[in-house]
Amino acid sequence: MRKGLASSGRNNGVQLMPIVYSANYTPNPWDGPYCISPIDKSPYSPDLNPIEQLWDYMKDWIGDRYLVAQDRKLSYDQPHEAVRAAWDAILTSILDKQIDLMQARCKAVIDAQGGQPPY
């Protein structure tokens, strides 16, 4: 595949940049002649993403009001209705609490050196 892409690019006047392919054949531009070393940490930290806390709140809200009351079964149209109702049920006080906790969350992640905070 790489040889085919290279010859196709050369035939069309495209200058190709050397790219190292990983085991799943996804190009990795960080390897190769440029020697760029990314930090080996995931850019995704659920502890620093306030929406994750809201998803948990919504999941619990839906479980309490829809799934328990209806023997854990929803009809075809009810999931959309349940998610909309849960989103609308998020109070300003819940959002304010997440904002207030952000500094403590950042400190906990820093103290854990990017790992899982102890809470």
C-alpha positions as CSV (number, residue, x, y, z in Angstrom):
1,M,0.0,0.0,0.0
2,R,2.8,2.4,0.9
3,K,4.6,1.7,-2.4
4,G,1.5,2.3,-4.3
5,L,0.8,5.6,-2.6
6,A,4.4,6.8,-3.0
7,S,4.5,6.0,-6.8
8,S,1.0,7.5,-7.3
9,G,2.2,10.7,-5.5
10,R,5.4,11.0,-7.5
11,N,3.5,10.5,-10.8
12,N,1.3,13.4,-9.9
13,G,4.0,15.8,-8.8
14,V,3.4,15.5,-5.1
15,Q,6.4,15.7,-2.8
16,L,5.9,13.1,-0.1
17,M,7.0,13.6,3.5
18,P,8.4,10.4,5.2
19,I,5.8,8.9,7.5
20,V,6.1,5.9,9.8
21,Y,3.1,3.6,9.8
22,S,1.9,1.9,12.9
23,A,0.7,-1.6,13.2
24,N,-2.8,-0.5,12.3
25,Y,-1.5,1.3,9.2
26,T,-2.3,4.7,10.6
27,P,0.3,7.3,9.6
28,N,2.2,8.7,12.5
29,P,3.8,12.0,11.6
30,W,5.5,12.3,15.0
31,D,8.0,9.5,14.1
32,G,10.6,9.6,11.5
33,P,13.2,12.2,10.5
34,Y,11.7,15.1,12.5
35,C,12.3,13.3,15.9
36,I,9.3,15.0,17.6
37,S,8.6,13.2,20.8
38,P,5.0,13.7,22.1
39,I,4.4,13.4,25.8
40,D,3.2,10.0,26.7
41,K,0.0,11.1,28.4
42,S,-3.5,10.9,27.1
43,P,-5.0,14.4,26.1
44,Y,-8.3,13.2,27.5
45,S,-8.8,13.5,31.3
46,P,-12.3,13.0,32.5
47,D,-11.3,14.5,35.8
48,L,-10.8,17.8,34.1
49,N,-13.9,17.7,31.8
50,P,-16.9,19.0,33.7
51,I,-19.3,17.5,31.1
52,E,-18.4,14.1,32.4
53,Q,-19.9,15.0,35.8
54,L,-23.0,16.1,34.0
55,W,-23.3,12.9,32.1
56,D,-23.1,11.0,35.4
57,Y,-25.8,13.2,36.8
58,M,-28.0,12.7,33.7
59,K,-27.5,8.9,33.8
60,D,-28.6,8.8,37.4
61,W,-31.5,11.1,36.7
62,I,-32.8,8.9,33.8
63,G,-32.3,5.8,35.8
64,D,-34.3,7.1,38.7
65,R,-37.2,8.5,36.7
66,Y,-37.4,6.4,33.6
67,L,-35.8,3.0,34.0
68,V,-36.9,2.2,37.6
69,A,-40.4,3.4,37.0
70,Q,-40.7,1.4,33.7
71,D,-38.9,-1.8,34.7
72,R,-35.7,-0.7,32.9
73,K,-37.3,-0.7,29.5
74,L,-37.9,2.2,27.2
75,S,-40.0,2.4,24.1
76,Y,-38.5,3.5,20.8
77,D,-39.1,7.3,21.3
78,Q,-38.4,7.4,25.1
79,P,-34.6,7.6,25.1
80,H,-34.7,10.9,23.2
81,E,-37.4,12.2,25.6
82,A,-35.4,11.0,28.7
83,V,-32.2,12.6,27.6
84,R,-33.9,15.9,26.8
85,A,-35.7,15.9,30.2
86,A,-32.4,15.0,32.0
87,W,-30.6,17.8,30.3
88,D,-33.4,20.3,31.1
89,A,-33.3,19.1,34.8
90,I,-29.7,20.2,35.2
91,L,-29.9,23.1,37.7
92,T,-27.7,26.2,37.7
93,S,-26.4,25.1,41.2
94,I,-25.0,21.9,39.7
95,L,-23.1,23.9,37.0
96,D,-21.9,26.3,39.7
97,K,-20.6,23.4,41.8
98,Q,-18.7,22.0,38.8
99,I,-17.1,25.4,38.2
100,D,-16.2,25.8,41.9
101,L,-14.6,22.3,41.9
102,M,-12.4,22.9,38.9
103,Q,-9.4,24.4,40.7
104,A,-9.4,21.5,43.2
105,R,-9.7,19.0,40.3
106,C,-6.7,20.6,38.5
107,K,-4.7,20.5,41.7
108,A,-5.6,16.8,42.3
109,V,-4.5,15.8,38.7
110,I,-1.3,17.8,39.1
111,D,-0.6,16.2,42.5
112,A,-1.2,12.8,40.9
113,Q,1.3,13.7,38.1
114,G,-1.4,13.3,35.5
115,G,-2.6,10.0,36.9
116,Q,-5.9,9.1,38.5
117,P,-6.7,11.5,41.4
118,P,-7.4,9.8,44.8
119,Y,-11.1,10.7,44.8
